[in-house]
Amino acid sequence: MKMGEEQKIFLLRVDVTSNNIQTSMKTQNVTPQEVIGFLEMAKDQILDNLKQGRKDIFQAFKKDDDK
């Protein structure tokens, strides 16, 4: 991250239990339009993986602390 550049954070948590779904969201320095864009990107990734017949539709990436 460059000096003076604000860190942007968008965290979405979905807890699924029997007959109950609870969501929580945290944002920092992210506009509502950016959040919608992030959700669209995630949806597109999930749909692409489903089309490819992949079972691991969510991909995880390790945060690189060196940047």
C-alpha positions as CSV (number, residue, x, y, z in Angstrom):
1,M,0.0,0.0,0.0
2,K,1.3,3.4,-0.9
3,M,1.8,6.1,1.7
4,G,-1.2,8.2,2.2
5,E,-3.5,5.6,0.6
6,E,-6.5,4.7,2.7
7,Q,-7.0,1.0,3.3
8,K,-10.4,-0.2,2.0
9,I,-12.1,-3.0,3.9
10,F,-15.2,-4.9,3.0
11,L,-16.1,-7.9,5.2
12,L,-19.2,-10.0,4.7
13,R,-20.0,-12.8,7.1
14,V,-22.9,-15.2,6.5
15,D,-23.7,-17.6,9.4
16,V,-26.0,-20.5,8.4
17,T,-27.6,-22.7,11.0
18,S,-30.7,-24.9,10.8
19,N,-33.5,-22.7,9.4
20,N,-31.6,-19.5,10.1
21,I,-29.3,-17.3,8.0
22,Q,-27.6,-14.3,9.6
23,T,-25.4,-11.8,7.8
24,S,-23.2,-9.1,9.1
25,M,-21.1,-6.6,7.1
26,K,-18.2,-4.2,8.0
27,T,-16.9,-1.6,5.6
28,Q,-14.2,1.0,5.9
29,N,-13.4,3.6,3.3
30,V,-15.7,1.8,0.8
31,T,-18.5,3.4,-1.0
32,P,-21.9,1.6,-1.4
33,Q,-21.2,1.5,-5.2
34,E,-17.9,-0.3,-4.6
35,V,-19.7,-2.8,-2.2
36,I,-22.2,-3.6,-5.0
37,G,-19.3,-4.1,-7.4
38,F,-17.5,-6.5,-5.0
39,L,-20.7,-8.5,-4.6
40,E,-21.2,-8.6,-8.4
41,M,-17.6,-9.9,-8.8
42,A,-18.1,-12.6,-6.2
43,K,-21.4,-13.6,-7.8
44,D,-19.8,-13.8,-11.2
45,Q,-16.9,-15.9,-9.8
46,I,-19.4,-18.3,-8.2
47,L,-21.4,-18.7,-11.4
48,D,-18.3,-19.2,-13.5
49,N,-17.1,-22.0,-11.1
50,L,-20.5,-23.6,-11.2
51,K,-20.5,-23.6,-15.0
52,Q,-17.2,-25.4,-14.9
53,G,-18.6,-28.0,-12.5
54,R,-16.3,-27.1,-9.7
55,K,-17.2,-28.1,-6.2
56,D,-14.9,-25.5,-4.6
57,I,-16.9,-22.5,-5.7
58,F,-15.3,-20.2,-3.2
59,Q,-11.6,-19.4,-3.6
60,A,-9.6,-18.2,-0.6
61,F,-6.5,-16.1,-0.9
62,K,-3.9,-15.5,1.8
63,K,-3.4,-11.8,2.6
64,D,0.1,-10.7,1.7
65,D,1.3,-8.5,4.6
66,D,4.5,-7.5,2.7
67,K,2.7,-5.0,0.5
